[in-house]
């Protein structure tokens, strides 16, 4: 087992990963029953697992990228979760390819 893999992430780490505020994450938790990070007993510190982060990435894709309202995103996730996950994966791949192409273009521009 790889010891470098984290099992839990804090709300601040997840906030940075997705580039959304901690307040936004807390709000999404109240509106989306699929999202329920674990909390440490007593301290109520949220602990996000990889599964939670994947759900958040899907929500981000629907709300921030595709412009869905949160209620529509919730319905869409309930009805077509596999489709949403597949589209989110495709979008992440395309964004990564775009970023790599931008880097390559910048390198080529320095050669000319």
Secondary structure, DSSP 8 states (H G I E B T S, - for coil): --TTS-S-B-HHHHHHHHT--HHHHHHHHHH-TT---EE-TTT--EEB-HHHHHHHHHHHIIIIIS---HHHHHHHHHH-HHHHHHHHHHHHHHHHHHHHHHHHHHHHHHH-
